[in-house]
């Protein structure tokens, strides 16, 4: 019988392989057999952890949101005390995700494309991030932006970041690799919009 750490490791390996496959090939083009083969386990082992492809997709959604949330939370906690410092930290952390973990943003884009029930699961999984963001974006006077306002702004900002990542991929495919000036201009526009909503 496998130990708890080995079992967790197998589950995590399945999630990582599925995340990479969904990001690269899309959900419809990824089979459970191919994910199992990538991990080096039998399909029955994969089905033990995730009884269906939909359950695997939901597991990937939860995994991706947790990963994104952890990185964004760490960036806010390490930022300076001013709201502007925190906004810059979150935007910069998100852009770093696009370069260091592009599969996370690609999976978010794929899930949004699929629509319900995957996109509903994404929205539900992201709700705790909104709560964290409300605290992280609190004003110095102790007041906090309205939670629904924060939710709308963050969802719009998230959609823009995914759009920027998509634009970068299209530019690269056309031989117009996004340079640092292009990236800085996109960052500046996003920061200006966020500042306008929160200040």
Secondary structure as GFF3:
##gff-version 3
##sequence-region A 1 199
A	DSSP	alpha_helix	4	25	.	.	.	ID=ss1
A	DSSP	alpha_helix	32	39	.	.	.	ID=ss2
A	DSSP	alpha_helix	43	49	.	.	.	ID=ss3
A	DSSP	alpha_helix	53	77	.	.	.	ID=ss4
A	DSSP	alpha_helix	83	100	.	.	.	ID=ss5
A	DSSP	alpha_helix	102	114	.	.	.	ID=ss6
A	DSSP	alpha_helix	118	136	.	.	.	ID=ss7
A	DSSP	alpha_helix	147	173	.	.	.	ID=ss8
A	DSSP	alpha_helix	180	198	.	.	.	ID=ss9
###
